[in-house]
């Protein structure tokens, strides 16, 4: 069974689990997309190479250029993570400094000084510089690039583009999609499919990526102004979901720090400082691993976020207990420049390299098991807990918004638990005259 058959089978099973009216809507969306697959025919690899400025003769292309558009999985496919269909956000963590970042850097260089091709074959930089998806991804911050690439791969699959891998096993289906050929009929069907599969916030984020790629296709002269205006005219998907994750109780937070204190190894001091910093500064895990020793002002107890979400810098502050935990870790880490939080070898020695974002999530899961918490916790759970606790304590929502680095105060308000407590108290005012059944 190939990838498309597997996706069709999953869609069929998902449709059977929907209520009756929604089943009909789901089938309508799938039939619309099936009809569009014949209109937006996925180009063959020689056509892709031609569209991107590479000669149609694959034998004339250098190996490192053809690797970018591999028509199948690598030889060690069992070790490579796949399945972009419904997993936009849950993919294995990879180092950001990968081949894609290098290729995207070439796009920026090509925009300044394009290099002429040799023997009728354009170089990789010139090829990607004419590709709408590559140009769009190159404009993003490194932290957003992977998420939006996965979103574009999902959208490309929806319009019938077969899955593509590069030599390193990364999904590059977005590079095989003829974005300039999409019209309103296609994008409206994609919107309907995303609305039926994903939460509103996730679907709208993916639509934002689609609109930006269409904009780049228009800027590159691959899409007419009128077709572009119609194709991007997609209303946002309405709806509301509860914030992801959960809030930790004061007892759970204390239990996490207690198991770290009971660990005599350097990892105990580091993990305690990391947990306290996440909770106190409301930092995202990508921001946490980006902290350097130079960002810490010990006198003020402040940490500077150099490049937060949206490339916005801000100042965050450590509570007194968090400052003590961080100072204890720094006594072990030493005063050398570099990342604030460092990985440790099995022997307990400090490794002079940044901590991976995924490593933060893994160590929290391990500490949650050691503390016998009833449920696992993530870095975002500590951020959510800190925001909620500040609002519970009476902190102004505008101040909490600045500390959390939210662009919209409405985002901060979603973490306000006071409204839920008021609803619980109101419900307790009701009287349900339930009478327990007599036992026979």
C-alpha positions as CSV (number, residue, x, y, z in Angstrom):
1,X,0.0,0.0,0.0
2,X,1.5,3.3,-1.0
3,X,1.4,6.6,0.9
4,X,-1.7,7.9,-0.9
5,X,-3.6,4.7,-0.3
6,X,-2.7,4.9,3.4
7,X,-3.9,8.5,3.6
8,X,-7.2,7.5,1.9
9,X,-7.7,4.7,4.4
10,X,-7.1,7.0,7.3
11,X,-9.4,9.6,5.9
12,X,-12.1,6.9,5.5
13,X,-11.7,5.7,9.1
14,X,-11.8,9.3,10.4
15,X,-15.0,10.0,8.4
16,X,-16.7,6.9,10.0
17,X,-16.1,8.4,13.5
18,X,-17.8,11.7,12.7
19,X,-21.4,12.5,13.4
20,X,-23.8,11.9,10.5
21,X,-24.0,15.6,9.2
22,X,-20.2,16.0,9.5
23,X,-19.6,12.7,7.6
24,X,-21.4,14.2,4.6
25,X,-19.3,17.4,4.8
26,X,-16.1,15.3,5.1
27,X,-17.0,13.2,2.1
28,X,-17.8,16.4,0.1
29,X,-14.4,17.9,1.0
30,X,-12.6,14.6,0.0
31,X,-14.5,14.4,-3.3
32,X,-13.6,18.1,-4.1
33,X,-9.9,17.4,-3.4
34,X,-10.0,14.2,-5.5
35,X,-11.4,16.2,-8.4
36,X,-8.7,18.8,-8.1
37,X,-5.9,16.2,-8.1
38,X,-6.6,15.7,-11.8
39,X,-6.4,19.5,-12.4
40,X,-3.2,20.2,-10.4
41,X,-1.3,17.2,-11.7
42,X,1.9,16.7,-9.6
43,X,4.8,17.4,-12.0
44,X,7.3,14.7,-12.7
45,X,10.9,15.2,-11.4
46,X,12.2,16.4,-14.8
47,X,9.3,18.9,-15.0
48,X,10.1,20.1,-11.4
49,X,13.7,20.6,-12.4
50,X,12.6,22.5,-15.5
51,X,10.2,24.7,-13.5
52,X,12.9,25.5,-11.0
53,X,15.5,26.4,-13.6
54,X,17.3,23.1,-13.7
55,X,17.8,21.3,-17.0
56,X,15.4,18.5,-17.8
57,X,18.2,16.1,-18.3
58,X,18.7,14.6,-14.9
59,X,22.0,13.0,-15.9
60,X,23.4,16.5,-16.5
61,X,22.6,17.6,-13.0
62,X,25.1,17.3,-10.2
63,X,24.3,14.7,-7.5
64,X,23.9,17.3,-4.7
65,X,21.3,19.1,-6.8
66,X,19.2,16.0,-7.6
67,X,19.3,14.9,-3.9
68,X,17.1,17.9,-3.1
69,X,14.2,16.3,-5.0
70,X,14.6,12.6,-4.3
71,X,11.7,10.7,-5.6
72,X,11.6,8.2,-2.8
73,X,12.8,7.6,0.8
74,X,16.4,7.0,1.5
75,X,17.9,3.6,1.9
76,X,17.7,3.6,5.7
77,X,14.0,4.4,5.5
78,X,13.2,2.5,8.7
79,X,15.2,4.9,10.7
80,X,13.6,8.0,9.2
81,X,10.5,9.6,10.6
82,X,7.7,10.1,8.2
83,X,4.0,10.8,7.8
84,X,3.4,14.5,7.4
85,X,-0.3,13.9,6.7
86,X,-1.8,14.6,10.2
87,X,1.3,15.3,12.2
88,X,2.2,18.9,11.5
89,X,3.7,19.6,15.0
90,X,4.8,16.1,16.2
91,X,8.0,15.4,14.4
92,X,11.4,14.3,15.7
93,X,13.5,17.2,16.9
94,X,16.4,18.0,14.6
95,X,19.3,20.4,14.7
96,X,18.2,23.6,13.0
97,X,21.6,23.9,11.3
98,X,20.8,21.3,8.7
99,X,21.0,21.1,5.0
100,X,17.7,23.0,4.5
101,X,19.1,26.0,6.4
102,X,22.2,25.9,4.2
103,X,20.1,25.8,1.1
104,X,17.9,28.6,2.3
105,X,21.0,30.7,3.0
106,X,21.9,30.2,-0.6
107,X,18.6,31.7,-1.6
108,X,19.5,34.9,0.2
109,X,22.9,35.0,-1.4
110,X,21.5,34.4,-4.8
111,X,19.1,37.3,-4.4
112,X,22.1,39.6,-4.0
113,X,24.6,38.1,-6.4
114,X,23.1,35.4,-8.7
115,X,25.7,32.9,-10.0
116,X,25.4,32.1,-13.8
117,X,24.8,28.4,-14.5
118,X,27.3,26.2,-16.3
119,X,26.6,23.8,-19.1
120,X,23.0,24.8,-19.2
121,X,22.4,23.8,-15.6
122,X,21.5,26.4,-13.0
123,X,23.2,26.1,-9.6
124,X,21.2,25.1,-6.5
125,X,21.0,28.7,-5.2
126,X,19.5,30.0,-8.4
127,X,17.0,27.1,-8.5
128,X,15.7,27.7,-5.0
129,X,15.7,31.5,-5.5
130,X,12.9,31.0,-8.0
131,X,10.9,28.6,-5.8
132,X,8.0,30.3,-3.9
133,X,8.1,27.9,-0.9
134,X,11.9,28.2,-0.5
135,X,11.9,32.0,-0.8
136,X,9.1,32.2,1.8
137,X,10.8,29.8,4.3
138,X,14.1,31.8,3.9
139,X,12.3,34.9,5.1
140,X,11.3,33.2,8.4
141,X,13.1,33.0,11.7
142,X,14.9,29.7,12.2
143,X,12.5,28.7,15.0
144,X,9.4,29.0,12.7
145,X,11.0,27.4,9.6
146,X,10.5,23.8,10.4
147,X,6.8,24.2,11.5
148,X,5.9,26.1,8.3
149,X,7.8,23.6,6.1
150,X,5.8,20.8,7.6
151,X,2.6,22.8,7.1
152,X,3.4,23.3,3.4
153,X,4.2,19.6,3.0
154,X,0.8,18.8,4.3
155,X,-0.9,21.2,2.0
156,X,1.1,19.9,-1.0
157,X,-0.1,16.4,-0.1
158,X,-3.7,17.6,0.0
159,X,-3.5,18.7,-3.6
160,X,-2.1,15.4,-4.7
161,X,1.6,15.8,-4.7
162,X,3.4,12.5,-3.9
163,X,5.7,12.6,-0.9
164,X,9.3,13.6,-1.6
165,X,12.4,13.1,0.6
166,X,15.9,14.6,0.4
167,X,19.1,12.6,0.9
168,X,18.9,13.2,4.7
169,X,15.4,11.8,4.9
170,X,13.6,15.1,5.4
171,X,10.2,15.6,3.8
172,X,10.6,18.1,0.9
173,X,7.2,17.6,-0.7
174,X,6.7,21.4,-0.6
175,X,9.4,21.7,-3.2
176,X,7.5,19.5,-5.6
177,X,4.3,21.4,-5.5
178,X,3.4,23.7,-8.4
179,X,2.3,26.6,-6.2
180,X,1.9,29.0,-9.1
181,X,-0.7,26.7,-10.6
182,X,-3.1,26.8,-7.6
183,X,-6.3,28.7,-8.1
184,X,-9.2,29.6,-5.8
185,X,-10.9,26.3,-6.4
186,X,-7.9,24.5,-5.0
187,X,-7.2,26.8,-2.1
188,X,-10.8,26.8,-1.0
189,X,-10.9,23.0,-1.0
190,X,-7.6,22.9,1.0
191,X,-9.2,25.3,3.5
192,X,-12.2,23.0,3.9
193,X,-9.9,20.0,4.4
194,X,-7.8,21.7,7.0
195,X,-10.9,22.9,8.9
196,X,-12.2,19.3,9.1
197,X,-8.9,17.9,10.3
198,X,-7.2,20.4,12.6
199,X,-7.9,22.8,15.4
200,X,-8.8,26.3,14.3
201,X,-5.5,27.8,15.4
202,X,-3.4,25.1,13.6
203,X,-5.5,25.3,10.5
204,X,-5.2,29.1,10.3
205,X,-1.5,28.9,10.8
206,X,-1.3,26.6,7.8
207,X,-3.5,28.9,5.8
208,X,-1.2,31.8,6.6
209,X,1.7,29.7,5.2
210,X,-0.3,29.0,2.0
211,X,-1.1,32.7,1.6
212,X,2.5,33.7,1.9
213,X,3.7,31.1,-0.6
214,X,1.1,32.4,-3.1
215,X,2.4,35.9,-2.5
216,X,5.9,34.8,-3.3
217,X,4.7,33.0,-6.4
218,X,3.0,36.3,-7.5
219,X,6.2,38.3,-6.7
220,X,8.3,35.8,-8.7
221,X,6.0,36.2,-11.7
222,X,4.6,32.7,-11.5
223,X,1.0,33.7,-10.6
224,X,-1.1,36.5,-12.1
225,X,-2.4,39.3,-9.9
226,X,-6.0,38.4,-10.4
227,X,-5.5,34.7,-9.8
228,X,-3.4,35.5,-6.7
229,X,-6.1,37.8,-5.3
230,X,-8.7,35.1,-5.7
231,X,-6.6,32.2,-4.5
232,X,-5.6,34.0,-1.2
233,X,-9.1,35.2,-0.5
234,X,-9.8,32.6,2.2
235,X,-11.7,33.6,5.4
236,X,-10.1,32.5,8.6
237,X,-11.4,29.4,10.3
238,X,-13.5,30.3,13.3
239,X,-13.5,28.3,16.5
240,X,-12.0,28.2,20.0
241,X,-10.0,25.5,21.8
242,X,-8.7,25.3,25.3
243,X,-5.0,26.0,25.8
244,X,-2.7,23.0,25.2
245,X,-1.3,21.1,28.1
246,X,-2.1,21.5,31.8
247,X,-1.3,23.7,34.7
248,X,0.8,22.1,37.5
249,X,-0.3,22.5,41.1
250,X,2.0,24.0,43.7
251,X,2.6,20.5,45.1
252,X,3.6,19.1,41.8
253,X,6.1,22.0,41.2
254,X,7.6,21.4,44.6
255,X,7.9,17.7,43.9
256,X,9.8,18.3,40.7
257,X,12.3,20.6,42.5
258,X,12.5,18.1,45.4
259,X,13.7,15.2,43.2
260,X,16.3,17.5,41.6
261,X,17.5,18.5,45.1
262,X,17.8,14.9,46.0
263,X,20.0,14.2,43.0
264,X,23.7,14.8,44.1
265,X,24.9,14.8,40.5
266,X,25.5,18.1,38.5
267,X,22.3,17.2,36.6
268,X,20.3,17.7,39.8
269,X,21.4,21.4,40.1
270,X,21.0,22.0,36.4
271,X,17.5,20.6,36.1
272,X,16.4,22.5,39.2
273,X,17.7,25.7,37.7
274,X,16.1,24.9,34.4
275,X,12.6,24.1,35.9
276,X,12.7,27.2,38.1
277,X,13.8,29.4,35.2
278,X,11.0,28.1,32.9
279,X,8.4,28.7,35.6
280,X,9.7,32.1,36.7
281,X,10.6,33.7,33.3
282,X,7.7,32.2,31.3
283,X,10.2,31.4,28.6
284,X,9.5,29.1,25.7
285,X,11.9,26.2,25.5
286,X,13.4,27.5,22.3
287,X,14.1,30.8,24.3
288,X,15.4,28.8,27.3
289,X,18.1,26.9,25.3
290,X,19.1,30.2,23.6
291,X,19.9,32.0,26.9
292,X,23.6,32.7,27.2
293,X,25.6,33.6,30.3
294,X,25.8,37.2,29.0
295,X,22.0,37.4,29.0
296,X,21.9,37.0,32.8
297,X,22.1,40.0,35.0
298,X,22.8,38.6,38.4
299,X,22.3,42.0,40.1
300,X,18.8,42.5,38.8
301,X,17.9,38.9,38.5
302,X,17.0,39.5,34.9
303,X,17.3,37.4,31.8
304,X,17.3,38.9,28.3
305,X,15.4,37.1,25.6
306,X,17.4,38.2,22.5
307,X,15.2,36.7,19.8
308,X,11.8,35.6,21.0
309,X,8.9,34.6,18.9
310,X,8.4,37.1,16.1
311,X,12.1,38.2,16.5
312,X,11.1,40.3,19.5
313,X,13.6,40.9,22.4
314,X,12.3,41.3,25.9
315,X,13.4,41.2,29.5
316,X,12.3,38.6,31.9
317,X,12.9,38.2,35.7
318,X,13.7,35.5,38.1
319,X,11.9,35.0,41.4
320,X,14.1,34.8,44.5
321,X,14.0,31.0,44.6
322,X,14.7,30.7,40.9
323,X,17.8,33.1,41.3
324,X,19.1,30.8,44.1
325,X,18.6,27.7,41.9
326,X,20.3,29.4,38.9
327,X,23.3,30.6,41.0
328,X,23.8,27.0,42.3
329,X,23.9,25.7,38.8
330,X,26.3,28.5,37.7
331,X,28.7,27.5,40.5
332,X,29.0,24.1,38.7
333,X,28.8,25.4,35.2
334,X,31.6,27.9,35.6
335,X,31.9,31.5,34.3
336,X,32.9,30.8,30.7
337,X,30.9,32.4,27.9
338,X,28.3,30.4,26.0
339,X,24.9,28.9,26.6
340,X,23.4,29.3,30.1
341,X,22.2,25.6,30.2
342,X,24.6,23.0,28.9
343,X,24.3,19.2,28.4
344,X,26.2,16.9,30.7
345,X,28.1,13.7,29.8
346,X,27.3,10.4,31.6
347,X,30.2,11.1,33.9
348,X,28.7,14.4,34.9
349,X,31.1,16.6,33.0
350,X,29.8,19.8,31.3
351,X,29.7,19.6,27.5
352,X,30.4,23.0,25.8
353,X,27.5,23.0,23.4
354,X,23.9,24.2,23.5
355,X,21.2,22.1,25.0
356,X,18.7,20.9,22.4
357,X,15.0,22.0,22.8
358,X,13.9,18.3,22.7
359,X,16.4,17.5,25.5
360,X,14.5,20.0,27.8
361,X,11.2,18.1,27.2
362,X,12.9,14.7,27.8
363,X,14.4,15.7,31.1
364,X,11.1,17.1,32.3
365,X,9.4,13.8,31.5
366,X,12.1,12.0,33.4
367,X,11.8,14.2,36.4
368,X,8.0,14.0,36.4
369,X,8.3,10.1,36.6
370,X,10.8,10.4,39.4
371,X,8.5,12.8,41.3
372,X,5.6,10.3,40.7
373,X,3.4,13.0,39.2
374,X,-0.1,11.8,38.2
375,X,0.5,13.1,34.6
376,X,3.6,14.0,32.6
377,X,4.5,17.7,32.1
378,X,6.1,19.6,29.3
379,X,8.1,22.9,29.1
380,X,4.9,24.6,27.9
381,X,3.1,23.3,31.0
382,X,5.5,25.2,33.2
383,X,5.0,28.3,31.1
384,X,1.3,28.0,31.3
385,X,1.5,27.4,35.1
386,X,3.6,30.5,35.6
387,X,1.2,32.7,33.5
388,X,-1.8,31.4,35.4
389,X,-0.2,31.8,38.8
390,X,0.7,35.4,38.1
391,X,-2.8,36.2,37.0
392,X,-4.2,34.4,40.1
393,X,-1.9,36.6,42.3
394,X,-3.4,39.7,40.8
395,X,-0.7,40.7,38.3
396,X,-1.9,43.0,35.5
397,X,-2.7,41.1,32.3
398,X,-0.7,43.7,30.2
399,X,2.4,43.1,32.4
400,X,2.0,39.3,32.2
401,X,1.6,39.7,28.4
402,X,5.0,41.5,28.2
403,X,6.7,38.9,30.4
404,X,5.3,36.0,28.3
405,X,6.1,37.7,25.0
406,X,2.6,37.4,23.7
407,X,1.7,39.7,20.7
408,X,-2.0,39.8,21.7
409,X,-3.4,40.2,25.2
410,X,-6.2,37.8,24.2
411,X,-3.6,35.0,24.0
412,X,-2.6,35.8,27.6
413,X,-6.2,35.9,28.7
414,X,-6.7,32.3,27.6
415,X,-4.4,31.2,30.5
416,X,-6.5,33.1,33.1
417,X,-8.0,30.4,35.4
418,X,-10.1,32.9,37.4
419,X,-13.0,32.6,35.0
420,X,-13.0,28.8,35.4
421,X,-13.2,29.1,39.2
422,X,-16.1,31.6,38.9
423,X,-17.9,29.1,36.6
424,X,-17.3,26.3,39.1
425,X,-18.6,28.4,42.0
426,X,-21.7,29.3,39.9
427,X,-22.3,25.6,39.1
428,X,-22.2,24.7,42.8
429,X,-25.2,27.1,43.3
430,X,-27.4,24.6,41.4
431,X,-29.2,21.9,43.3
432,X,-29.7,18.5,41.7
433,X,-32.3,16.5,43.6
434,X,-30.7,13.1,43.0
435,X,-31.9,10.3,45.2
436,X,-29.6,7.3,45.5
437,X,-31.3,4.0,44.5
438,X,-32.0,1.6,47.3
439,X,-29.9,-1.5,47.2
440,X,-31.7,-4.8,46.9
